[in-house]
Amino acid sequence: MTQASTTASGKFISFEGIDGAGKSTHIGFVADFLRARGKSVVSSREPGGTAVGEKLRALLLHETMHLETETLLMFASRREHMAQVIEPALARGDWVISDRFTDASFAYQGGGRGLDRAKMEALEQWVHPQLQPALTLLFDVPLDVARARLDATRTLDKFEQEKQDFFAACRNEYLRRAAQFPERIVVVDSTRSIAETRATLGAILEKLL
């Protein structure tokens, strides 16, 4: 599974990080950065991104279920996302930005919840054997910083309500994946200011363009 999702002019970029890492703050910036350089950009999210995926998202973020059910629904949403959004966009030569992709399943269902990694890998091979992001931006912060950033004025979903050790395990799995796939996953120090982080993102994107 070394083939990155790339066409002559389009590429697939995923954003990853534990809740509160700050990735969502920069998605709009990256989309605007690429558009300013003449790229057609499709911005989406997981779980979700399609009509079916958004219904699954509501279940996944708010309903308690068996771990394997949760994982299978995540990948079901992902398959629909690929069929309806990612693959058609790349075929058109668009650039695709997704707020989370399969690395999130390894981090949350694998690292955080403890699902056997072999099962995760089997699902990955089944659902997208030849498709990976050309670039994954992994926003990384210490756990206390991430927790402090969560908006206490809104209702937290079931993942955001998890305890510190859950997020420690998620973060460790993200960093393990980054070490395993250094050609694809770039760790971004998200403790810095927004301006500093965006300067780093700009430099990373220039290399990809």
Protein Blocks (a to p, Z undefined) as FASTA:
>chain_A
ZZccddfkbccdddeddehilmmmmmmmmmmmmmmnopacdddddeehilklmmmmmmmm
mpccdfklmmmmmmmmmmmmmmmmmmmmmmnopacddehifklmmmmmmmmnopafklmm
mmmmmmmmmbccfbdcdddddfklmmmmpcfkbccdfklmpcfklmmmmmmmmmmmmmmm
mmlmccddfkbcfklmmmmmmmmmmmmZZ
